[in-house]
């Protein structure tokens, strides 16, 4: 482990001033250049993985294997984003050449491309100290899009954040990135002030509904409102159809494993299970939950908040298995209710519990599931267990697709693959911007905006929209999607 002191964080104004100065250089840098910066960060993190994991263990209570895997996920995410930046299709290039005979009147020469917004404030998360923190997905996609990043570290892992920031800065400097490309800030007050500052052009956040809503309101209430991408809260409901009862034990064990994974501190934890009403099913679930060993949450603050939420759940619903909080950590809790009772208090049912707790809702008629699904608040995920010939399945899937960013069939929501097709987002309160994802290369689109160039000479155009196509990327030319020559 390094004996060097933590990096010296610049004052807020210095960080913003440097980011603003660097913005044009980043926005106009060649995609291959920006990609090289991301790969340099990934290489640096991989080279110091053991040191970082040890620091993370000290500050987060997460196990070594989980943290080592998260470092690999983080560096893979950086490299996949780099590949996407170079590939270029995310720029949505469209070229319409001048056409005097265009049906709506003579058409000028138009070139449309997505451009970087400018400096971005990223507020790091607690539950993924690598993948959603200093060098996580928000940082990767903002830098890849050509935006400087001012990152507010999470107080749950400050030494890890400082060391990771030190490595990121070293990698960027070695790779030739401009000064001001990346900076850390520490306090909530600085984060709020940064989001109000006109030099910040977008914000990204993963955390509580309360904290995210406060920042969202700041971003929206500025004299010049800016986009704010917050991932806030989701209970990720699971719907078990009668046809799934043929594999009941497999389904129930999968559910318990999913909602207790990582001490229930995943944003995709299934917090509600809708299943055919059955005392036998509850008894089996109680036995499964009782076999889960205690585990320690990220920190005492999270444990205290979860304990308070458990007290609320105990007042709302019938306990099936009451967990405990001891020296070894938390044991999971499970509650039960009927669909009629749930319909009378959907706000209580769909309020997230950040920890190992879930609610089983018993139903009699599968048609009740569709009616309830229509009233779902926005979710990151919704899961259905059943057979494809189940009569209610098509309608239920269609309704859920209107309320959740990812709809899962006979699987579990915990585990978010970093890939082009991933949608990690959803309507309020899951996120503040349901049309975007915070995971996968498509996350680049959060930090760009379209601009069209009209009748601009070829030599003065951005490389992406030139007829010569020096970047070798896909372009839509006169309405036809065209591969590079």
C-alpha positions as CSV (number, residue, x, y, z in Angstrom):
1,X,0.0,0.0,0.0
2,X,1.2,3.5,-0.8
3,X,2.7,5.6,2.1
4,X,2.1,8.8,0.1
5,X,-0.3,11.3,1.6
6,X,-3.8,11.7,0.0
7,X,-3.9,13.9,-3.0
8,X,-4.4,17.6,-2.3
9,X,-7.9,18.4,-3.5
10,X,-8.2,21.8,-5.2
11,X,-10.7,24.4,-3.9
12,X,-14.0,24.3,-5.6
13,X,-13.5,27.5,-7.6
14,X,-10.1,26.2,-8.8
15,X,-11.6,22.9,-9.8
16,X,-14.4,24.6,-11.8
17,X,-12.1,27.1,-13.3
18,X,-9.7,24.4,-14.5
19,X,-12.5,22.2,-15.8
20,X,-14.0,25.2,-17.8
21,X,-10.6,25.9,-19.3
22,X,-10.2,22.2,-20.3
23,X,-13.7,21.8,-21.7
24,X,-13.0,22.9,-25.3
25,X,-9.8,20.8,-25.6
26,X,-11.7,17.7,-24.4
27,X,-14.7,18.3,-26.6
28,X,-12.5,18.6,-29.7
29,X,-10.0,15.9,-28.9
30,X,-10.1,13.0,-31.4
31,X,-12.2,10.0,-30.2
32,X,-9.1,7.8,-30.2
33,X,-7.3,10.3,-27.9
34,X,-10.1,10.3,-25.4
35,X,-10.3,6.5,-25.6
36,X,-6.6,6.3,-24.8
37,X,-7.2,8.3,-21.6
38,X,-9.9,5.8,-20.5
39,X,-7.6,2.9,-21.2
40,X,-4.8,4.5,-19.3
41,X,-7.0,4.9,-16.2
42,X,-8.0,1.2,-16.5
43,X,-4.4,0.1,-16.8
44,X,-3.5,2.2,-13.7
45,X,-6.3,0.8,-11.6
46,X,-5.5,-2.8,-12.6
47,X,-1.8,-2.2,-11.7
48,X,-2.8,-1.1,-8.2
49,X,-5.8,-3.5,-7.7
50,X,-4.4,-5.2,-4.6
51,X,-3.7,-1.9,-2.9
52,X,-7.2,-0.5,-3.7
53,X,-9.0,-3.6,-2.6
54,X,-7.2,-3.6,0.7
55,X,-8.2,0.0,1.3
56,X,-11.8,-0.7,0.3
57,X,-12.0,-3.6,2.7
58,X,-10.9,-1.3,5.5
59,X,-13.5,1.3,4.7
60,X,-16.5,-0.6,3.4
61,X,-16.7,-4.0,5.2
62,X,-17.1,-5.7,1.8
63,X,-15.3,-9.0,1.2
64,X,-12.1,-9.2,-0.8
65,X,-13.5,-11.4,-3.6
66,X,-16.4,-9.0,-4.2
67,X,-14.1,-6.0,-4.3
68,X,-11.6,-7.6,-6.6
69,X,-14.4,-8.5,-9.0
70,X,-15.7,-4.9,-8.8
71,X,-12.3,-3.6,-9.8
72,X,-12.3,-5.8,-12.9
73,X,-15.8,-4.7,-13.7
74,X,-14.7,-1.1,-13.4
75,X,-11.7,-1.4,-15.7
76,X,-13.7,-3.4,-18.2
77,X,-16.3,-0.6,-18.2
78,X,-13.6,1.9,-18.9
79,X,-12.2,-0.1,-21.8
80,X,-15.7,-0.9,-23.3
81,X,-16.5,2.8,-23.1
82,X,-13.2,3.6,-24.8
83,X,-14.0,1.1,-27.6
84,X,-17.5,2.7,-28.0
85,X,-16.0,6.2,-28.2
86,X,-13.7,5.1,-31.1
87,X,-16.5,3.2,-32.8
88,X,-18.5,6.4,-33.1
89,X,-22.1,5.3,-33.8
90,X,-23.2,6.9,-30.5
91,X,-22.5,10.3,-32.2
92,X,-25.6,9.8,-34.4
93,X,-23.9,11.5,-37.4
94,X,-26.4,12.7,-40.1
95,X,-25.3,14.4,-43.3
96,X,-27.9,15.9,-45.6
97,X,-26.4,17.4,-48.7
98,X,-27.9,20.5,-50.3
99,X,-30.9,19.6,-52.5
100,X,-32.7,22.4,-54.4
101,X,-35.5,20.0,-55.2
102,X,-36.3,18.9,-51.7
103,X,-40.1,18.5,-51.3
104,X,-40.5,21.1,-48.5
105,X,-38.3,23.7,-50.3
106,X,-34.6,24.0,-51.2
107,X,-32.6,22.2,-48.6
108,X,-29.2,23.6,-47.4
109,X,-26.3,21.4,-46.6
110,X,-26.8,20.2,-43.0
111,X,-24.5,18.1,-40.8
112,X,-25.7,16.9,-37.4
113,X,-23.6,15.4,-34.6
114,X,-23.7,15.1,-30.8
115,X,-21.2,17.4,-29.0
116,X,-19.9,17.4,-25.4
117,X,-22.0,19.4,-22.9
118,X,-19.0,20.7,-20.8
119,X,-17.9,20.1,-17.2
120,X,-20.0,17.5,-15.3
121,X,-20.5,17.1,-11.6
122,X,-20.5,13.4,-10.6
123,X,-21.6,12.5,-7.0
124,X,-20.2,9.1,-6.1
125,X,-22.2,6.2,-4.6
126,X,-21.5,4.2,-1.4
127,X,-22.5,0.6,-2.3
128,X,-20.1,0.2,-5.2
129,X,-16.9,1.9,-4.2
130,X,-15.3,1.3,-7.6
131,X,-18.0,0.8,-10.3
132,X,-20.1,3.7,-9.2
133,X,-17.5,5.9,-7.5
134,X,-14.4,7.8,-8.5
135,X,-13.6,6.0,-11.7
136,X,-17.0,4.4,-12.2
137,X,-19.5,4.5,-15.1
138,X,-20.5,8.2,-14.7
139,X,-16.8,9.3,-14.8
140,X,-16.1,6.9,-17.8
141,X,-19.0,8.1,-19.9
142,X,-18.5,11.8,-19.1
143,X,-14.8,11.7,-20.0
144,X,-15.5,9.5,-23.0
145,X,-18.1,12.0,-24.3
146,X,-15.5,14.8,-23.9
147,X,-16.6,16.4,-20.6
148,X,-14.3,17.3,-17.7
149,X,-15.4,15.7,-14.4
150,X,-15.6,17.3,-11.0
151,X,-16.3,14.4,-8.7
152,X,-17.7,14.6,-5.2
153,X,-16.3,11.7,-3.2
154,X,-18.5,9.6,-0.9
155,X,-17.8,9.9,2.8
156,X,-18.2,6.1,3.2
157,X,-14.8,5.5,1.6
158,X,-12.7,8.7,1.7
159,X,-9.2,7.2,1.7
160,X,-10.1,4.9,-1.1
161,X,-11.5,7.8,-3.1
162,X,-8.4,9.9,-2.6
163,X,-6.1,7.1,-3.7
164,X,-8.3,6.2,-6.7
165,X,-8.3,9.9,-7.6
166,X,-4.6,10.1,-7.3
167,X,-4.3,7.1,-9.8
168,X,-6.8,8.6,-12.2
169,X,-4.9,12.0,-12.2
170,X,-1.6,10.2,-12.7
171,X,-3.0,8.2,-15.6
172,X,-4.5,11.2,-17.3
173,X,-1.4,13.2,-17.0
174,X,0.8,10.4,-18.4
175,X,-1.7,10.0,-21.3
176,X,-1.5,13.7,-22.1
177,X,-5.0,14.8,-21.0
178,X,-5.3,18.6,-20.4
179,X,-5.0,19.9,-16.8
180,X,-8.5,20.3,-15.4
181,X,-9.8,17.1,-17.0
182,X,-10.6,15.6,-13.5
183,X,-10.8,16.8,-10.0
184,X,-12.1,15.7,-6.6
185,X,-14.2,17.7,-4.1
186,X,-15.3,16.4,-0.7
187,X,-18.2,18.3,0.9
188,X,-21.9,18.2,0.3
189,X,-21.9,22.0,0.4
190,X,-19.3,22.1,-2.5
191,X,-21.4,19.6,-4.5
192,X,-24.4,21.8,-4.2
193,X,-22.4,25.0,-5.0
194,X,-20.9,23.3,-8.0
195,X,-24.3,22.2,-9.3
196,X,-25.5,25.9,-9.1
197,X,-22.4,27.2,-10.8
198,X,-22.8,28.1,-14.5
199,X,-19.6,26.3,-15.4
200,X,-21.2,22.9,-14.6
201,X,-23.3,21.7,-17.5
202,X,-24.7,18.5,-16.1
203,X,-24.9,16.4,-13.0
204,X,-24.9,12.6,-12.2
205,X,-25.8,11.0,-8.9
206,X,-26.4,7.5,-7.4
207,X,-28.0,7.5,-3.9
208,X,-31.1,8.2,-1.9
209,X,-34.3,9.7,-3.2
210,X,-34.0,12.5,-0.7
211,X,-30.5,13.5,-1.7
212,X,-31.1,13.0,-5.4
213,X,-34.2,15.0,-5.4
214,X,-32.5,17.9,-3.6
215,X,-29.8,18.0,-6.3
216,X,-32.3,17.5,-9.1
217,X,-34.2,20.6,-7.8
218,X,-31.0,22.6,-7.8
219,X,-30.2,21.6,-11.4
220,X,-33.7,22.4,-12.5
221,X,-34.0,25.6,-10.6
222,X,-30.9,27.3,-11.9
223,X,-31.3,30.4,-14.1
224,X,-29.9,28.1,-16.8
225,X,-31.3,24.6,-15.9
226,X,-29.0,21.7,-16.7
227,X,-29.6,17.9,-17.1
228,X,-29.4,15.9,-13.9
229,X,-29.1,12.1,-14.1
230,X,-30.0,10.6,-10.7
231,X,-30.4,6.9,-9.9
232,X,-32.5,7.1,-6.7
233,X,-34.7,4.2,-5.6
234,X,-36.3,1.0,-6.8
235,X,-38.0,-2.0,-5.2
236,X,-37.7,-4.1,-8.4
237,X,-40.9,-6.2,-8.0
238,X,-41.0,-9.9,-8.9
239,X,-44.2,-11.5,-10.2
240,X,-44.5,-15.3,-9.8
241,X,-47.2,-16.7,-12.1
242,X,-49.0,-19.9,-11.2
243,X,-47.2,-21.8,-13.9
244,X,-43.9,-21.2,-12.0
245,X,-45.1,-23.2,-9.1
246,X,-43.9,-26.4,-10.8
247,X,-40.4,-25.2,-9.8
248,X,-41.4,-23.5,-6.6
249,X,-38.3,-24.5,-4.5
250,X,-35.9,-23.2,-7.2
251,X,-37.8,-20.0,-7.6
252,X,-38.0,-19.3,-3.8
253,X,-34.3,-20.1,-3.2
254,X,-33.4,-17.8,-6.1
255,X,-35.5,-15.0,-4.6
256,X,-33.9,-15.3,-1.2
257,X,-30.4,-15.4,-2.7
258,X,-31.2,-12.3,-4.7
259,X,-32.7,-10.1,-2.1
260,X,-30.0,-11.0,0.5
261,X,-27.1,-10.7,-1.9
262,X,-24.6,-8.0,-0.8
263,X,-26.6,-7.5,2.4
264,X,-29.5,-6.3,0.3
265,X,-27.5,-3.2,-0.6
266,X,-27.9,-3.4,-4.4
267,X,-30.1,-0.9,-6.2
268,X,-31.6,-3.9,-8.1
269,X,-32.5,-5.9,-5.0
270,X,-36.0,-7.5,-5.4
271,X,-37.9,-5.8,-2.5
272,X,-41.4,-7.2,-3.3
273,X,-42.4,-10.7,-4.5
274,X,-46.0,-11.3,-5.8
275,X,-46.9,-15.0,-5.5
276,X,-50.0,-17.2,-5.3
277,X,-51.3,-17.1,-1.7
278,X,-49.9,-20.1,0.2
279,X,-49.0,-20.7,3.8
280,X,-46.7,-23.5,2.6
281,X,-44.8,-21.1,0.4
282,X,-44.3,-18.7,3.4
283,X,-43.1,-21.5,5.6
284,X,-40.6,-22.6,3.0
285,X,-39.4,-19.0,2.6
286,X,-39.1,-18.6,6.3
287,X,-36.8,-21.7,6.4
288,X,-34.7,-20.4,3.6
289,X,-34.3,-17.0,5.1
290,X,-33.4,-18.5,8.4
291,X,-30.4,-20.3,6.8
292,X,-28.8,-17.0,5.5
293,X,-25.8,-16.1,7.6
294,X,-25.4,-12.6,9.1
295,X,-23.4,-10.1,7.1
296,X,-22.1,-6.6,7.9
297,X,-23.6,-3.6,6.0
298,X,-21.4,-1.0,4.5
299,X,-21.3,1.2,7.6
300,X,-23.1,2.0,10.8
301,X,-25.1,4.8,9.3
302,X,-26.6,2.5,6.7
303,X,-27.3,-0.1,9.4
304,X,-29.1,2.5,11.5
305,X,-31.2,3.7,8.6
306,X,-32.1,0.1,7.7
307,X,-33.1,-0.7,11.3
308,X,-35.5,2.3,11.3
309,X,-37.0,1.1,8.0
310,X,-37.5,-2.4,9.5
311,X,-39.6,-0.9,12.3
312,X,-41.8,0.7,9.7
313,X,-42.2,-2.5,7.8
314,X,-43.1,-4.4,11.0
315,X,-46.0,-2.0,11.5
316,X,-47.2,-2.3,7.9
317,X,-46.9,-6.0,7.2
318,X,-47.0,-9.4,8.9
319,X,-43.5,-10.6,9.9
320,X,-42.6,-14.0,8.3
321,X,-39.0,-14.0,9.6
322,X,-37.6,-11.2,11.7
323,X,-33.9,-10.5,11.3
324,X,-31.5,-9.3,13.9
325,X,-28.6,-6.8,14.1
326,X,-25.7,-8.1,16.1
327,X,-21.9,-8.0,16.2
328,X,-21.7,-10.3,13.1
329,X,-24.0,-8.0,11.1
330,X,-27.6,-8.2,9.9
331,X,-29.7,-11.3,9.3
332,X,-32.4,-10.9,6.7
333,X,-36.1,-10.1,7.4
334,X,-39.2,-11.1,5.4
335,X,-42.7,-9.8,5.6
336,X,-46.0,-10.8,4.1
337,X,-49.3,-9.3,3.1
338,X,-52.2,-9.8,0.7
339,X,-52.8,-8.0,-2.5
340,X,-55.8,-6.2,-1.1
341,X,-53.8,-4.8,1.7
342,X,-51.0,-3.9,-0.6
343,X,-53.4,-2.0,-2.9
344,X,-54.5,0.1,0.1
345,X,-50.9,1.3,0.8
346,X,-48.9,1.2,-2.4
347,X,-46.7,4.0,-1.1
348,X,-45.6,1.9,1.8
349,X,-45.1,-1.2,-0.4
350,X,-43.0,0.6,-2.9
351,X,-40.7,2.5,-0.6
352,X,-37.2,1.0,-0.8
353,X,-35.6,-0.7,2.2
354,X,-31.8,-0.5,1.7
355,X,-30.8,-3.8,3.3
356,X,-31.8,-7.4,3.5
357,X,-35.6,-7.1,3.7
358,X,-38.4,-7.9,1.3
359,X,-42.2,-8.3,1.3
360,X,-44.2,-11.2,-0.1
361,X,-47.7,-10.3,-1.5
362,X,-50.1,-13.1,-1.9
363,X,-52.7,-13.1,-4.6
364,X,-55.6,-15.3,-5.7
365,X,-56.2,-14.3,-9.3
366,X,-53.4,-13.6,-11.8
367,X,-55.5,-10.8,-13.3
368,X,-54.9,-8.9,-10.1
369,X,-51.2,-8.7,-11.0
370,X,-51.9,-6.7,-14.2
371,X,-54.1,-4.2,-12.4
372,X,-51.5,-3.7,-9.8
373,X,-48.7,-3.4,-12.3
374,X,-50.4,-0.5,-13.9
375,X,-50.0,1.4,-10.7
376,X,-46.3,0.8,-10.3
377,X,-44.0,3.8,-9.8
378,X,-40.9,3.8,-12.0
379,X,-38.6,0.9,-11.4
380,X,-35.1,-0.1,-12.5
381,X,-36.3,-3.7,-13.1
382,X,-39.4,-5.8,-13.0
383,X,-39.2,-9.6,-13.1
384,X,-41.7,-12.3,-14.2
385,X,-41.4,-16.0,-13.4
386,X,-43.7,-18.3,-15.4
387,X,-44.1,-20.2,-18.6
388,X,-44.4,-18.5,-22.0
389,X,-47.9,-20.0,-22.6
390,X,-49.2,-18.5,-19.3
391,X,-52.4,-16.5,-20.4
392,X,-51.5,-13.4,-18.3
393,X,-47.8,-13.3,-19.4
394,X,-48.1,-11.2,-22.6
395,X,-50.2,-8.5,-21.0
396,X,-48.2,-8.4,-17.8
397,X,-44.9,-8.0,-19.7
398,X,-46.4,-5.2,-21.8
399,X,-47.5,-3.3,-18.8
400,X,-44.2,-3.8,-16.9
401,X,-42.3,-2.5,-19.9
402,X,-44.0,0.8,-19.5
403,X,-42.9,1.1,-15.8
404,X,-39.4,-0.5,-15.6
405,X,-36.1,0.0,-17.5
406,X,-35.3,-3.7,-17.6
407,X,-37.9,-6.5,-17.7
408,X,-36.5,-9.9,-16.7
409,X,-38.0,-13.4,-17.5
410,X,-37.3,-16.3,-15.2
411,X,-34.2,-14.7,-13.7
412,X,-33.2,-12.2,-11.0
413,X,-32.4,-8.5,-11.2
414,X,-29.3,-8.4,-9.1
415,X,-26.4,-8.4,-11.5
416,X,-26.2,-5.6,-14.1
417,X,-24.2,-6.6,-17.2
418,X,-22.0,-3.8,-18.7
419,X,-23.0,-4.1,-22.3
420,X,-24.5,-2.2,-25.2
421,X,-28.0,-3.5,-24.7
422,X,-28.2,-2.8,-20.9
423,X,-30.8,-0.3,-19.8
424,X,-30.2,0.7,-16.2
425,X,-32.8,3.4,-15.6
426,X,-36.5,3.9,-15.3
427,X,-39.2,6.3,-14.4
428,X,-39.4,8.3,-11.2
429,X,-38.3,7.6,-8.5
430,X,-35.9,5.0,-10.0
431,X,-34.2,7.7,-12.0
432,X,-34.7,11.3,-12.9
433,X,-34.3,10.6,-16.6
434,X,-35.9,7.4,-17.8
435,X,-34.8,7.9,-21.4
436,X,-31.1,7.2,-20.4
437,X,-29.0,4.5,-18.9
438,X,-26.2,4.8,-16.4
439,X,-24.6,1.5,-17.4
440,X,-23.1,0.5,-20.7
441,X,-21.7,2.5,-23.7
442,X,-25.1,4.1,-24.3
443,X,-24.5,6.1,-21.1
444,X,-22.3,8.4,-23.2
445,X,-25.5,10.0,-24.6
446,X,-26.2,11.6,-21.2
447,X,-23.4,14.1,-21.6
448,X,-23.9,15.3,-25.1
449,X,-26.3,17.5,-27.0
450,X,-27.0,17.7,-30.8
451,X,-25.7,20.5,-33.0
452,X,-26.3,21.0,-36.7
453,X,-23.8,22.8,-39.0
454,X,-25.4,24.5,-42.0
455,X,-23.4,25.2,-45.2
456,X,-20.1,25.1,-43.3
457,X,-17.0,24.4,-45.5
458,X,-15.6,20.9,-45.2
459,X,-12.3,22.1,-43.8
460,X,-14.1,23.9,-40.9
461,X,-16.4,21.0,-40.0
462,X,-15.8,18.6,-37.1
463,X,-14.1,15.5,-38.3
464,X,-17.2,13.3,-37.6
465,X,-19.4,15.1,-40.1
466,X,-16.9,15.5,-43.0
467,X,-17.6,13.8,-46.3
468,X,-14.0,12.4,-46.1
469,X,-15.0,10.7,-42.8
470,X,-11.5,10.7,-41.3
471,X,-12.7,9.0,-38.2
472,X,-14.0,6.0,-40.2
473,X,-17.4,5.9,-38.4
474,X,-20.9,5.1,-39.6
475,X,-22.8,8.1,-41.0
476,X,-26.4,8.6,-42.1
477,X,-25.9,10.2,-45.5
478,X,-29.0,11.7,-47.2
479,X,-31.1,9.4,-45.1
480,X,-29.2,6.2,-45.7
481,X,-27.1,4.6,-42.9
482,X,-23.6,4.3,-44.5
483,X,-20.7,2.3,-43.2
484,X,-17.1,3.7,-43.4
485,X,-15.4,3.1,-46.7
